[in-house]
Amino acid sequence: MHKPGKDVSFWSAVSMGIGAMVGAGIFALLGQAGTIAGSAVWISFLFGGAVALLSGYSIGRLGARYPSAGGVVEYLVQAFGVGRFSGTMSVMMYIGSLVAVSLVARTFGSYAHALLPQGAPGWLVEVFSVAIVLVFMLVNLEGARAMARVENLVVLVKMAVLIAFATIGMLFISPEYLSPSTYPPVSMIFYSVAVTFFAYEGFRIVTNAAEDMRDPARTLPRAIMTAILLVMVVYITVAVSVFGNLPPDRVVAAQDFALAEAARPILGKLGFQVVAIAALFATASAINASLYSVTNVTYRLATLGELPRAFGKPIGHSKEGLVVSSGLIILLAIFFDLSQIAAIGALSMLIIHLTVHIGHLRLLRETGAIPPVIVLAIVANAGTIVLGMYHIAKTSPLLLLWIAGFAVLSFVIELLLHRLADRTVGMRVHD
């Protein structure tokens, strides 16, 4: 694979991870987690971050041993070999990634639309969603250097706004809003951890930059853990600021733009606009980093025969997989309401992380990871999956069928591609 000059430094990798995590995570998922955990959502973000740190340790050690642009796909292959199982899980991760980026694009479109004068046509949401994907597709076509430069700048701006918002918000907190007496049952807090983990899940994108790092064995694990820890601090302080300034019912009512709404009582309309603009920066940088990741994943999948070889063909300083994936993301953002799909994406990604950690047990001698930590990562991921599925089974059981549908679709794609490859080889031998 093309390696454009080893352009991703430690802080570029950290910025990439932050950019992927602090996208729709805090801006869109805060309200959704709040519908479950209420004013105790900051505890949910704490637990979600703990699960992410355990996963980050496991994946970071795998990345240090197997630096590859394929990231998680490479780790699945190393643990389980090239076959139906690893192929199905890899394709499932790819589909889940497309859904996640589509959600971020849709969130960008919604915030952009909210900044327009009242009465602006609703179809502009789709226009903005499409435009931002196209913009960062062009940026990524210029290669890793262009992606990293843009990501560093955008992350700096949005983190500055979020830190300023959290700091100011802390000064105006109403303690009664955060009183434990307002918390829902403890079980509800645990049910919401699957959603808050999804707000951290983007850290895996750092692994896809391994081939563009000078010293991935040292840089990759440190960058992942640093990014997660910084984002944990931001998420928790922002959650406290939001629910300390608004009662849970108002946060839930404005769940698509909860942060901007929380700024209104403190800073008025200007505060709403500033935070909404920060949301545009956040979601834009998440799309930028995610497209870079998707490109590397599709290239690796194409070389393994899990996706058509066209995904790996060069175009500009990138691969055709970037263009194809961007087109699929645009279609999802235009034609689907992805609010419920967010829950599906969260559980799907947890299942993939769980599979990677189980596979890591087979590779402990190679990675040198601490066995009890990997086991703890497995237990934490499995527990979060069970609690999330239990809650969905009680509230929206149809979503469980969607998760099963993701797995079946991934297996069918894997099966068809391998049969097509076998038939092509057979025809060549016959000729």
C-alpha positions in Angstrom: 0.0 0.0 0.0 1.1 3.5 -0.7 2.8 5.1 2.3 2.9 8.9 1.8 6.1 9.9 3.7 5.2 8.6 7.2 3.2 11.8 7.9 1.2 10.9 11.0 3.0 12.0 14.2 1.9 11.2 17.8 -0.2 14.3 18.1 -1.6 13.9 14.7 -2.7 10.4 15.7 -4.2 11.8 18.9 -6.0 14.5 17.0 -7.4 11.8 14.6 -8.7 9.8 17.5 -10.3 12.9 19.2 -11.7 14.0 15.9 -13.4 10.6 15.3 -14.7 10.4 18.9 -15.8 14.0 19.5 -18.1 14.1 16.5 -21.7 13.0 16.7 -20.7 11.3 20.0 -21.2 14.2 22.4 -23.3 16.4 20.1 -25.9 13.8 19.1 -25.6 10.9 21.5 -25.6 13.0 24.7 -29.3 13.5 24.3 -30.0 9.9 23.5 -28.0 8.7 26.5 -29.8 11.3 28.6 -33.2 9.7 27.7 -32.0 6.6 29.5 -29.7 7.8 32.3 -31.1 11.3 32.8 -29.0 13.6 34.9 -26.7 10.7 35.8 -25.5 10.5 32.3 -22.1 11.7 33.3 -21.7 8.5 35.3 -22.6 6.6 32.1 -19.9 8.4 30.2 -17.4 7.5 32.9 -18.3 3.8 32.6 -18.3 4.0 28.8 -14.9 5.5 29.0 -13.6 2.8 31.2 -14.8 0.1 28.7 -13.2 2.2 25.9 -9.8 2.3 27.9 -9.8 -1.5 28.3 -10.6 -1.9 24.6 -8.0 0.7 23.7 -5.3 -1.2 25.6 -6.1 -4.4 23.8 -6.3 -2.9 20.4 -3.3 -0.7 21.0 -1.2 -3.7 21.8 -2.4 -5.5 18.7 -1.6 -2.4 16.6 1.9 -2.2 18.1 2.6 -5.8 17.1 0.7 -5.8 13.7 0.9 -2.2 12.3 -1.4 -2.2 9.3 -3.6 0.3 7.5 -6.3 -2.4 7.9 -6.5 -1.9 11.7 -9.1 -4.1 13.3 -9.4 -6.1 10.0 -5.8 -7.1 10.3 -6.2 -8.2 13.9 -9.2 -10.4 13.1 -7.1 -12.1 10.3 -4.1 -12.6 12.6 -6.3 -14.1 15.3 -8.7 -16.2 13.2 -7.0 -16.5 9.8 -8.5 -15.6 6.4 -11.8 -17.3 6.3 -15.6 -17.0 6.6 -15.7 -15.9 10.2 -13.0 -13.2 10.0 -14.4 -12.1 6.7 -18.0 -11.8 8.0 -16.9 -9.8 11.0 -14.7 -7.5 8.8 -17.6 -6.8 6.4 -19.9 -6.2 9.4 -17.5 -3.6 10.7 -17.3 -1.9 7.3 -21.1 -1.7 7.1 -21.3 -0.4 10.7 -18.7 2.2 9.9 -20.7 3.5 6.9 -23.8 3.8 9.1 -21.8 5.6 11.8 -20.4 8.1 9.3 -23.8 8.6 7.8 -25.1 9.5 11.3 -22.4 12.1 11.7 -23.1 13.6 8.2 -26.8 13.8 9.1 -25.9 15.5 12.4 -23.8 18.0 10.5 -26.7 18.7 8.2 -29.1 19.2 11.1 -26.9 21.6 12.9 -26.2 23.6 9.8 -29.9 23.8 9.1 -30.6 25.0 12.7 -28.3 28.0 12.1 -30.4 29.1 9.2 -33.2 31.6 9.5 -36.5 30.1 10.7 -38.5 28.6 7.9 -35.5 27.4 5.8 -36.5 24.4 3.7 -36.0 21.0 5.4 -34.3 19.5 2.4 -31.3 21.6 3.0 -30.4 19.1 5.8 -29.7 16.5 3.0 -27.8 19.1 0.9 -25.5 20.0 3.8 -25.0 16.3 4.6 -24.0 15.5 1.1 -21.8 18.5 0.7 -19.7 17.8 3.8 -19.0 14.2 2.7 -17.9 15.4 -0.7 -15.6 18.1 0.7 -13.7 15.6 2.9 -13.7 13.0 0.2 -11.7 15.5 -1.9 -9.4 16.3 1.1 -8.7 12.6 1.6 -7.9 12.2 -2.1 -4.9 14.4 -1.4 -3.5 11.7 1.0 -2.6 11.4 4.7 -0.7 14.7 4.9 -3.7 16.8 3.9 -6.0 14.8 6.1 -3.7 15.2 9.2 -3.3 19.0 8.6 -7.0 19.6 8.4 -7.7 17.3 11.4 -5.2 19.1 13.7 -6.8 22.5 12.9 -10.4 21.4 13.3 -9.7 19.4 16.5 -8.0 22.5 18.0 -11.0 24.7 17.3 -13.7 22.4 18.5 -11.8 21.3 21.7 -11.3 25.0 22.5 -15.0 25.7 22.2 -16.0 22.6 24.2 -13.6 23.3 27.0 -14.7 26.9 27.2 -18.4 25.8 27.2 -17.7 23.3 30.0 -15.7 25.8 32.1 -18.4 28.5 31.8 -21.2 26.0 32.3 -19.6 24.8 35.6 -19.9 28.4 36.9 -23.7 28.4 36.4 -24.6 24.9 37.5 -27.8 24.5 39.6 -26.8 21.7 42.1 -30.4 20.5 42.4 -30.4 19.4 38.8 -27.5 17.0 39.6 -28.7 15.8 42.9 -28.7 11.9 43.2 -32.4 12.2 44.1 -33.0 13.0 40.4 -31.1 10.0 39.1 -33.0 7.1 37.5 -32.6 3.5 38.8 -29.0 2.3 38.7 -30.0 -0.3 36.0 -30.9 2.6 33.6 -27.4 4.0 34.0 -25.8 0.7 33.0 -28.3 0.3 30.1 -27.0 3.6 28.6 -23.3 2.5 28.7 -23.7 0.9 25.2 -24.7 4.3 23.8 -21.9 6.2 25.7 -19.3 3.6 24.6 -20.3 4.3 21.0 -19.3 8.0 21.6 -15.8 6.7 22.3 -15.7 3.9 19.7 -14.0 6.1 17.1 -10.6 5.6 18.7 -10.1 2.5 16.6 -9.6 4.8 13.6 -6.1 5.6 14.9 -5.1 2.0 14.1 -5.7 2.6 10.4 -2.9 5.2 10.4 -0.3 2.7 11.6 1.5 2.4 8.2 1.8 6.2 8.1 3.6 6.4 11.5 7.4 6.5 11.9 7.3 4.2 15.0 3.9 2.6 15.3 4.9 0.2 18.0 5.5 3.2 20.3 3.2 5.8 18.9 0.0 3.8 18.3 -0.8 2.6 21.9 0.2 5.9 23.4 -2.0 7.9 21.0 -5.0 5.7 21.6 -4.9 5.9 25.4 -4.1 9.6 25.3 -7.0 10.3 23.0 -9.5 8.3 25.1 -8.4 9.9 28.4 -8.7 13.5 27.0 -12.1 12.7 25.5 -13.3 11.2 28.8 -12.5 14.4 30.6 -14.3 16.5 28.0 -17.4 14.2 27.8 -17.8 14.1 31.6 -17.4 17.8 32.2 -19.7 18.7 29.3 -22.3 16.2 30.5 -22.1 17.8 34.0 -22.4 21.3 32.5 -25.4 20.4 30.3 -27.4 18.6 32.9 -26.4 21.1 35.6 -28.0 23.9 33.6 -31.0 22.1 32.1 -33.5 19.7 33.7 -33.4 16.2 32.0 -36.8 16.8 30.2 -35.5 19.9 28.4 -32.3 18.0 27.4 -34.4 15.1 26.0 -36.7 17.5 24.2 -33.7 19.1 22.4 -31.7 15.8 22.1 -30.5 16.5 18.6 -28.9 19.8 19.7 -28.6 19.4 23.4 -25.3 21.2 23.8 -26.4 24.3 21.9 -29.7 24.4 23.9 -27.7 24.1 27.2 -25.7 27.2 26.2 -28.8 29.3 25.7 -29.6 29.9 29.4 -26.0 31.0 30.0 -25.0 33.0 26.9 -28.3 33.5 25.1 -28.7 33.2 21.4 -25.0 33.8 20.8 -24.1 30.8 23.0 -26.5 28.7 21.0 -24.9 29.8 17.8 -21.3 29.3 19.0 -21.9 25.8 20.2 -23.8 24.9 17.1 -20.9 26.1 15.0 -18.6 24.0 17.2 -20.8 21.1 16.4 -20.2 21.7 12.7 -16.5 21.6 13.3 -16.8 18.4 15.4 -18.9 16.5 13.0 -16.8 17.7 10.1 -13.6 16.4 11.6 -15.2 13.1 12.5 -16.2 12.7 8.9 -12.6 13.6 7.8 -11.0 11.0 10.1 -13.6 8.4 9.4 -13.2 8.6 5.6 -9.5 8.1 6.0 -10.1 5.0 8.2 -12.7 3.6 5.8 -10.3 3.9 2.9 -7.6 1.9 4.6 -10.1 -0.7 5.8 -11.6 -1.2 2.3 -8.1 -1.5 0.8 -7.2 -4.3 3.2 -10.5 -6.0 2.7 -10.0 -5.8 -1.1 -6.6 -7.4 -0.8 -8.1 -10.2 1.2 -10.9 -10.7 -1.2 -13.6 -9.6 1.2 -14.6 -6.7 -1.0 -14.2 -6.3 -4.8 -10.7 -5.5 -6.0 -11.9 -2.2 -7.4 -11.9 -0.8 -3.8 -8.1 -1.1 -3.7 -7.3 0.6 -7.0 -5.4 3.9 -6.8 -7.1 7.2 -7.4 -5.3 10.5 -6.6 -3.3 9.8 -3.5 -5.9 7.4 -2.1 -8.0 4.4 -3.3 -11.2 3.9 -5.1 -12.7 2.5 -1.9 -12.8 6.1 -0.6 -15.1 7.2 -3.5 -17.3 4.1 -3.4 -17.7 4.4 0.4 -18.4 8.1 0.2 -21.2 7.4 -2.3 -22.8 4.8 0.0 -22.5 7.1 3.0 -24.3 9.9 1.0 -27.1 7.5 0.0 -27.6 6.5 3.7 -27.6 10.1 4.8 -30.2 11.1 2.2 -32.7 8.2 2.4 -32.5 6.9 6.0 -33.4 8.2 9.4 -30.4 7.0 11.4 -31.5 7.8 15.0 -32.5 4.2 15.7 -29.6 2.9 13.6 -27.3 4.5 16.1 -28.3 1.9 18.7 -27.7 -0.8 16.2 -24.3 0.6 15.3 -23.3 0.8 19.0 -24.1 -2.9 19.7 -22.6 -4.0 16.4 -19.3 -2.3 17.1 -19.3 -3.7 20.7 -19.7 -7.2 19.2 -16.8 -6.6 16.9 -14.6 -5.3 19.7 -15.6 -8.3 21.8 -14.5 -10.6 19.0 -11.2 -8.8 18.6 -10.4 -9.1 22.3 -11.3 -12.9 22.3 -9.0 -13.3 19.3 -6.3 -11.4 21.2 -6.2 -14.2 23.8 -4.7 -16.3 20.9 -2.0 -13.8 20.3 -0.8 -12.9 23.8 2.7 -14.3 23.3 3.1 -12.1 20.2 1.7 -8.9 21.7 3.0 -9.1 25.2 -0.2 -7.8 26.6 -1.2 -8.3 30.2 -3.7 -11.3 30.2 -5.9 -10.1 33.1 -6.5 -6.8 31.3 -7.5 -8.5 28.1 -9.9 -10.8 30.0 -11.3 -7.7 31.8 -11.9 -6.1 28.4 -13.8 -9.2 27.3 -16.0 -9.2 30.4 -16.6 -5.4 30.1 -17.6 -5.6 26.5 -19.8 -8.7 27.0 -21.5 -7.2 30.0 -22.2 -4.0 28.0 -23.7 -5.9 25.1 -26.0 -8.0 27.4 -27.2 -4.9 29.2 -27.7 -3.0 26.0 -29.6 -5.8 24.3 -31.8 -6.4 27.4 -32.8 -2.7 27.3 -33.5 -2.8 23.6 -35.5 -6.0 24.0 -37.8 -4.2 26.4 -38.1 -0.9 24.5 -37.5 -1.6 20.8 -37.3 -5.4 20.2 -37.4 -4.8 16.4 -33.9 -3.3 16.6 -32.5 -6.7 17.7 -33.6 -8.0 14.3 -31.7 -5.2 12.6 -28.5 -6.3 14.4 -29.1 -9.9 13.3 -29.7 -8.5 9.8 -26.4 -6.8 9.8 -24.6 -10.1 10.6 -26.6 -12.0 8.0 -25.9 -9.4 5.3 -22.2 -9.4 6.1 -22.1 -13.2 5.8 -24.0 -13.2 2.5 -21.6 -10.6 1.0 -18.6 -12.6 2.3 -20.1 -15.8 0.8 -20.9 -14.3 -2.6 -17.5 -12.6 -3.0 -15.7 -15.9 -2.3 -17.9 -17.8 -4.7 -17.3 -15.2 -7.4 -13.5 -15.4 -6.7 -13.6 -19.2 -6.9 -15.5 -19.1 -10.1 -13.1 -16.6 -11.6 -10.1 -18.8 -10.7 -11.8 -21.9 -12.1 -12.5 -20.1 -15.4 -8.8 -19.1 -15.6 -7.6 -22.6 -15.0 -10.1 -23.9 -17.6 -8.8 -21.4 -20.2 
